[in-house]
Amino acid sequence: MLRKHNVIKMLLTAMVALLLAACSSQDGSLKISPDAISGRWYNQAQVDQGQQIFADNCAACHGPAGQGGENWRVANAEGVYPAPPLNGSAHAWHHPLALLKQTINDGGVALGGSMPAWQDRLTDDQQMATIAALQYSWSDDIYNAWKQINAR
């Protein structure tokens, strides 16, 4: 199990490095919307769109407020973990934008969850709007900590 975890961790690290280049501007900084919400990369239109996408596609598992499934840290009898919180109260805020987007694209099965891949169901703009809606629910402290981690 530990070996499988290490392989997955190495693969995710490599994917994050590749995707960071795709999600950042020429100088490596996060692309900021011209009408961004104060101090954040996204705008209100993205949040509004993302909240609807989340309600339609994600809330059934992650909860209507992104609070996650019950006992999300404990795998069920089949070894599958419930949906984790996305509201800033768990680990999602530790992940760079590229990894959040990669998880939406590829789903969570490889990580021990049951989330389907959304790559062929949501456009890039819809995925980014969904992330914007999630991050909008994060406190300023959590968002700023996320921004610090991703500034490196």
C-alpha positions in Angstrom: 0.0 0.0 0.0 2.8 2.4 0.9 4.5 1.7 -2.5 1.3 2.4 -4.4 0.9 5.7 -2.4 4.4 6.8 -3.3 3.9 6.0 -7.0 0.6 8.0 -7.0 2.3 10.8 -5.2 5.2 11.0 -7.7 2.8 10.9 -10.6 0.6 13.6 -9.2 3.7 15.8 -8.5 4.8 15.4 -12.1 1.3 16.2 -13.4 1.1 19.3 -11.2 4.4 20.6 -12.5 3.2 20.2 -16.1 -0.2 21.7 -15.4 1.1 24.7 -13.5 2.7 25.9 -16.7 -0.6 25.6 -18.5 -2.5 27.5 -15.8 -0.1 30.3 -15.3 1.0 33.3 -17.3 4.3 33.7 -19.0 6.0 34.9 -15.8 4.6 32.0 -13.8 2.0 34.0 -11.9 -1.7 33.0 -11.8 -3.9 34.5 -14.5 -6.0 37.2 -12.9 -9.4 38.2 -14.3 -9.5 41.9 -15.2 -12.6 42.3 -12.9 -11.4 39.9 -10.2 -13.0 39.9 -6.8 -10.6 41.8 -4.5 -7.4 39.8 -4.0 -8.6 36.7 -5.8 -8.0 35.4 -9.3 -11.7 35.0 -10.4 -14.7 37.3 -10.9 -18.3 37.3 -9.8 -19.6 35.9 -13.1 -17.3 32.9 -12.7 -18.5 32.4 -9.1 -22.1 32.6 -10.2 -21.6 30.1 -13.0 -19.5 27.8 -10.8 -22.1 27.7 -8.0 -24.7 26.5 -10.5 -22.4 23.9 -12.0 -21.5 22.7 -8.5 -25.1 22.5 -7.5 -26.0 20.5 -10.6 -23.0 18.1 -10.7 -21.1 18.0 -7.4 -23.3 18.8 -4.4 -24.9 15.3 -4.4 -21.6 13.9 -3.2 -19.6 16.9 -1.8 -22.7 18.4 0.0 -24.6 21.6 -1.0 -22.0 23.8 0.8 -19.0 21.7 -0.2 -18.8 20.2 3.3 -18.0 16.7 2.1 -19.4 13.3 2.7 -19.9 11.9 6.2 -16.8 10.3 7.6 -14.9 11.4 4.5 -11.6 10.2 6.0 -12.7 6.6 6.4 -12.9 4.3 3.4 -16.0 2.1 3.1 -16.0 -1.7 2.9 -14.9 -1.6 -0.7 -12.0 0.7 0.2 -13.5 3.8 -1.4 -13.4 7.1 0.4 -16.5 9.5 0.5 -16.2 12.9 -1.2 -13.9 15.2 0.8 -14.9 18.8 1.9 -14.1 21.5 -0.7 -15.2 24.4 1.4 -11.7 25.2 2.9 -12.1 23.0 6.0 -10.1 20.0 4.7 -7.1 19.4 2.3 -8.4 20.9 -1.0 -7.0 24.3 -0.1 -3.5 22.8 0.1 -3.6 21.9 -3.6 -2.5 24.2 -6.4 -5.0 25.2 -9.1 -3.5 22.8 -11.6 -4.0 19.8 -9.3 -7.6 20.9 -8.5 -8.3 21.1 -12.2 -6.5 17.8 -12.8 -8.7 16.1 -10.2 -11.8 17.5 -11.9 -10.6 16.2 -15.3 -9.5 12.8 -14.2 -11.8 12.2 -11.3 -10.9 10.7 -7.9 -10.9 6.9 -8.6 -7.0 6.7 -8.8 -6.9 8.4 -5.4 -9.3 6.0 -3.7 -12.5 7.9 -4.3 -15.4 7.5 -6.6 -15.6 10.9 -8.4 -16.0 10.4 -12.1 -13.8 12.2 -14.6 -15.4 15.5 -15.9 -12.9 16.2 -18.7 -15.5 15.3 -21.4 -18.4 16.8 -19.5 -17.2 20.3 -18.4 -15.3 22.8 -20.5 -12.1 24.4 -19.2 -14.1 27.6 -18.4 -16.7 25.6 -16.5 -14.1 23.8 -14.5 -12.4 27.1 -13.6 -15.8 28.6 -12.7 -16.4 25.6 -10.4 -13.0 26.1 -8.7 -13.8 29.8 -8.4 -17.1 29.0 -6.7 -15.4 26.7 -4.2 -12.6 29.2 -3.4 -15.2 31.9 -3.0 -16.5 29.9 0.0 -13.1 29.9 1.6 -12.3 32.4 4.3 -9.8 35.1 3.4 -7.3 33.4 5.7 -7.6 30.1 3.9 -7.6 31.7 0.5 -4.5 33.8 1.4 -2.7 30.7 2.7 -3.6 28.9 -0.6 -2.2 31.9 -2.5 1.0 31.8 -0.5 1.5 28.1 -1.1 1.0 28.7 -4.9 3.3 31.7 -5.1 6.3 29.5 -4.6 
